[in-house]
Amino acid sequence: MTDIRATLRSVSLENPTVLPAGILGITAASLKRVAASGAGAVTTKSIGPQRREGHKNPVVVEVNGGLLNSVGLSCPSLEESIEELTSAVKESRVPVIASFYGRSIDEFGLVAAQVSKAKPDFIEANISCPNIEDEYGKPFGTDHRFAAAVTEKVKDSSKIPLIVKLTPNVPDIKVIAAAVEEAGADCISAINTLGPGMLIDLSSGKPVLSNRFGGMSGPAVLPVAVRCVYEIYDTVDVPIIGMGGIQSGLDAVQMLMAGASAVGIGTAVWKRGPEVFNVVSGELTRFMQVNGYRSLKDLIGRAHQ
Ligand code: RRO
């Protein structure tokens, strides 16, 4: 019997696939739909301290190997977001992760406290959005001191287990991972989008995205994501949700072997619909059957042996 159940701290997932932040995660209805399509856990779009329009269209463009986005952290008001989150937590058949952000360290604490009232299974601090500048002019996740300060503030503000989402856009992701673990992170998710990148429209001679630059996701980033997860696994003891470019069960196997305990599937949902979660679980199960792996424990971190 092949067992693909996953564990993140004390939370059990029927399978290791997770809907990451930013994809179909604004309403309770869409989160429930993804859960019903076979995701092992679902994450909200990042919830902010107040309503935010985000950047002007176009905010997403398809490029070779994936997508370039600069949505700009659009979100409804905090009250609306919490209302949707509360319904999702009550009605979802799978664990719910509440992603959130703040523009300052204090704001991270305030939003964490508010979001936690809905009692999600995890809160996820998004310290890695590439498309906005925080009060220090760059994402908190690019500096180990700010990453640790946000983590500490959130841990002081909430009793809900904390995931910290890291950016690949740093010289050494191990330093950031060690800092957030030391500061109290219960799990790490990685990676946020790669870049920033840029696409220029040849007829107008202008950048395609209204914000000019955007973060890259999709199959082209998989090797970067696998390397980041591999390095994080070498550095910390907390569980890792590995994401970035996973489209198939075999991509998921790579991520598990690199050290992830669960795998995020984002851009592939945009391309293939929420059915992709069942497809990935099925392919993962078949790979394990054919190769004699009985449970995810046999796969997780295997590349380090
Ligand atoms: O909204 C965005 O532009 C965005 C976010 Br919050 C993020 O975390 N990662 C990304 O690629 N885009």
Residues whose N, C-alpha, C, O or C-beta is under 5 A from the ligand:
A	BS01	RRO	S46 N69 S70 V71 G72 L73 S74 S128 C129 P130 N131 N192 T193 G215
